[in-house]
């Protein structure tokens, strides 16, 4: 999807409300991976991070996808599963987040975007990546965005390579639900 006509990611990022973030967030991930590891950008891209094996690592950026509630984290995770057997190795981590500067992008109208433009596509992340890149260029260490699941709540996408001094992430605990039968 090309960028919407007349939409400027730098203007959108400037229109976002700067917020400090402090509290708990959740991440659904494979239980074999550290909850704070954002290095998946080296082999895949996401709606708000650029990456993949085809891309020079210097052209991409890591992003840690967190959610405001465990069910949102689970919903976001399952939206991207090739098959449900991957639920066998699931972990949902509760993470303490303290960030000094995040772009609050929940008011999509103020950014000149619609839900459809930002969240609908499951394979073209042009708009989200442009917003994320502009937010990084503006000096934000994270963005707060609506969840593609349409649950009440939000996602917090942390650009781990751009954390400010004094910002921190810490795993508090986790659960490993049994959501897929079998071995």
TAGILIN-V331781 format. One record per backbone hydrogen bond with DSSP energy under -0.5 kcal/mol. NH is the residue of the N-H (numbers start at 0). CO is the residue of the C=O. If there is no record, write none. Layout:
BEGIN
NH,CO / NH,CO
END
This chain:
BEGIN
6,3 / 8,6 / 11,7 / 12,8 / 13,9 / 14,10 / 15,11 / 15,12 / 16,103 / 17,15 / 18,101 / 20,98 / 22,96 / 24,94 / 25,66 / 26,92 / 28,90 / 30,88 / 32,29 / 36,33 / 37,35 / 40,37 / 41,38 / 42,39 / 43,39 / 45,48 / 48,45 / 51,40 / 54,51 / 58,55 / 59,55 / 59,56 / 60,49 / 62,37 / 63,157 / 64,62 / 65,63 / 65,155 / 66,25 / 67,153 / 72,68 / 73,69 / 74,70 / 75,71 / 76,72 / 77,73 / 78,74 / 79,76 / 80,77 / 85,82 / 86,83 / 87,84 / 88,85 / 89,86 / 90,28 / 91,174 / 92,26 / 92,90 / 93,172 / 94,24 / 94,92 / 95,169 / 96,22 / 97,167 / 98,20 / 101,18 / 102,141 / 103,16 / 103,101 / 104,102 / 104,143 / 107,105 / 109,106 / 110,106 / 110,107 / 111,108 / 112,107 / 117,113 / 118,114 / 119,114 / 119,115 / 120,115 / 124,122 / 128,124 / 129,125 / 130,126 / 131,127 / 132,128 / 133,129 / 134,130 / 135,131 / 136,132 / 137,133 / 138,134 / 138,135 / 139,134 / 140,100 / 141,100 / 142,156 / 143,102 / 144,142 / 144,154 / 146,152 / 149,146 / 154,144 / 155,65 / 156,142 / 156,154 / 157,63 / 157,155 / 158,140 / 158,156 / 159,157 / 160,61 / 161,158 / 162,159 / 166,163 / 167,97 / 169,95 / 171,93 / 172,93 / 174,91 / 178,86 / 178,176
END
